Amino acid sequence: MQAQTKHKLYKWVLFLVMLLIAFVVAFPFAWMVMSSFKRADEFYALRPTFLPEHFMMDNFTELFEKWSFLTYYKNSIIVTVV
């Protein structure tokens, strides 16, 4: 093999390895975001799906109304800065 061909092959292998690493790192975050739009019974199903059957925003409404998320977030920022 010529040096130029080896260099191209090395670049492609490196690209594929980096693409695999990016997928492994990004998939849990994407799963978390998609799960936030699911109902609880769909979230705990024995055969999980990546996309929710019905997108719902009720989880976010509960987060801000019932759990005072903004207060907890503000306190975390204050503790981090101090």
C-alpha positions as CSV (number, residue, x, y, z in Angstrom):
1,M,0.0,0.0,0.0
2,Q,1.1,3.5,-0.7
3,A,1.6,5.9,2.2
4,Q,-1.2,8.1,0.9
5,T,-3.7,5.2,0.9
6,K,-2.7,4.2,4.4
7,H,-3.2,7.8,5.5
8,K,-6.7,7.9,4.0
9,L,-7.6,4.5,5.6
10,Y,-6.3,5.8,9.0
11,K,-8.5,8.9,8.7
12,W,-11.6,6.8,7.9
13,V,-11.0,4.4,10.8
14,L,-10.4,7.4,13.2
15,F,-13.6,9.0,11.9
16,L,-15.6,5.9,12.5
17,V,-14.2,5.4,16.0
18,M,-15.0,9.0,16.9
19,L,-18.5,8.7,15.4
20,L,-19.1,5.6,17.6
21,I,-17.8,7.4,20.7
22,A,-20.1,10.4,19.9
23,F,-23.1,8.1,19.6
24,V,-22.3,6.3,22.9
25,V,-22.0,9.7,24.7
26,A,-25.0,11.3,23.1
27,F,-27.5,8.4,23.3
28,P,-28.1,8.6,27.1
29,F,-28.8,12.3,26.9
30,A,-31.2,11.8,24.0
31,W,-32.9,8.9,25.9
32,M,-33.4,11.2,28.9
33,V,-34.9,14.0,26.8
34,M,-37.3,11.6,25.0
35,S,-38.3,10.0,28.3
36,S,-39.3,13.3,29.8
37,F,-42.1,13.5,27.2
38,K,-43.5,10.0,28.2
39,R,-46.3,9.0,30.6
40,A,-45.1,7.1,33.7
41,D,-46.6,3.8,32.6
42,E,-44.8,4.1,29.2
43,F,-41.6,5.1,31.0
44,Y,-41.6,1.9,33.2
45,A,-42.8,-0.4,30.4
46,L,-41.0,-3.8,30.1
47,R,-40.3,-3.1,26.4
48,P,-39.2,0.5,26.3
49,T,-39.3,2.5,23.1
50,F,-37.1,5.5,22.2
51,L,-39.9,7.7,21.0
52,P,-43.0,8.3,23.2
53,E,-46.4,7.1,21.8
54,H,-47.9,10.5,22.7
55,F,-45.8,13.6,23.4
56,M,-47.0,15.3,26.6
57,M,-45.8,18.3,28.6
58,D,-47.4,17.4,31.9
59,N,-44.1,16.3,33.4
60,F,-42.7,19.8,32.8
61,T,-45.8,21.5,34.2
62,E,-45.5,19.4,37.4
63,L,-41.8,20.1,37.6
64,F,-42.4,23.9,37.7
65,E,-45.7,24.0,39.7
66,K,-45.4,21.2,42.2
67,W,-41.7,20.9,42.8
68,S,-40.5,24.5,42.7
69,F,-37.7,23.6,40.3
70,L,-36.6,27.2,39.7
71,T,-36.0,27.7,43.5
72,Y,-33.8,24.6,43.6
73,Y,-32.0,25.7,40.5
74,K,-31.4,29.2,41.9
75,N,-30.1,27.7,45.2
76,S,-27.7,25.5,43.2
77,I,-26.3,28.4,41.3
78,I,-25.8,30.4,44.5
79,V,-23.9,27.5,46.2
80,T,-21.8,27.0,43.0
81,V,-20.9,30.7,42.8
82,V,-20.1,31.1,46.4
